[in-house]
Structures are given as C-alpha cells and as structure tokens.
Amino acid sequence: MRYANKISAFRVILIPFFIACLIYYNQQNNYLRHVALLIFFLAVVSDAVDGIVARLNKEKTAIGPILDPLADKLLLMSAYIFLFVRRSAFAVQLPIWVVLVVISRDAIILLGTFLIFIIRQDVKIIPSSWGKMTTFFQMATVIALLLEFKHSNIFWYFAVLFTLISAIDYIRRGLSLLTFND
C-alpha cells in the first residue's frame, strides 16, 4: 500500500468518528458539531492530498482508483444520511430530496461499475470534471450545514445540479463501455 492509498484509507477510518459526533451532537454538546466539522475538513483535505501525493510520487496502484472514490462516496453518503437523520439538531435542515439525489447517483455509479466489471471483466475508473465539481459542491454543502450557514441551500442547489449532470455523464459513459464496439 503506497502513501496515497494510506491517506485514502485514513479518510475511511475517519468516517465512524465523524458519524459519532453527529449522532451525539446536541445544543448541550455543541463542541461535537465543531469536532465533526474538523474531522470532515480533515477528510476533505486528505482527499486533495492523496491525489497530489500519488501524482508527485508517480504512485499508480490497482487499488488507488477504487479506494479514493469509494472513500469519497462513503464519507459523503454518511454525511448526507446523518445530517438528514439528525436534522432537527441543526439550525439549517437538509431536505430529504437532496439526500435522495446524492445517494441515488452514488448507488447508480456503484451498481453500474459492478455491472461493467461483471460484463467486461475490467473497469477503468476515470473521474470526470463533472464528478469533481459534484464532489466539491457536495462537500461544500456539508461544511456549510456544519457551520450552520443560513444560506446553505445555495450550496445544496449547486450540489444537486452537478450531481444530476454528473450522473447523466457517468451513465452515458457507462453505456458506451457496454456497446462492445471495440
């Protein structure tokens, strides 16, 4: 396991601590919201760092292209689910339709990737610029909610927009892989 993969694995390890902070957060334990924010921010920074480390060290592994996006998906799906479940504890409440859009896209991508692997016996995961914008706005939404920014909805509208665009793009790319015209 190379350095970049260890950073991605670290991001996965942070998830239960982040969730625990959200579960036990209330007005009497307001510090837990700040701890959750710190953990999430650390995960966001580690997402950028693992890519930089991989490029600088020319680390190319079989697990890297799978572990990094999986860590992102696990982190973001956990964040959206638990921010919704605990919405009454927060000043700004995340609507269910935002959660459903985010979770649905990731479920479609994971199922599509599995299907392509079953059919083709090979999957090359290449992130798109739409996917990167989606991840940015999804992460920004979580940060805005944890900061209790009263205009967090601005971030989640952009997150939903890019989530839908990237879902369509990934579905289109996935279908083109299944055409067997090679």
Number of C-alpha atoms within 10 A of each C-alpha: 11 14 13 25 23 15 22 25 19 16 25 20 14 17 21 12 15 23 20 13 21 24 16 14 20 16 10 8 11 13 13 19 24 16 17 23 21 15 19 25 16 14 25 19 12 18 20 12 15 21 17 13 16 17 12 9 11 9 15 13 13 9 11 22 16 16 19 21 17 17 22 19 19 14 23 22 20 17 24 23 18 18 24 18 15 17 17 12 18 18 13 19 18 24 14 13 10 19 20 15 17 24 19 16 20 19 14 14 17 14 12 16 19 15 15 18 13 11 12 12 9 11 17 11 11 11 12 13 10 18 19 14 18 23 21 16 22 26 24 19 24 22 21 20 25 22 16 15 13 12 11 20 18 12 20 25 15 18 24 21 16 22 28 19 16 23 22 14 15 22 16 11 12 17 13 11 15 13 8 8 6 5
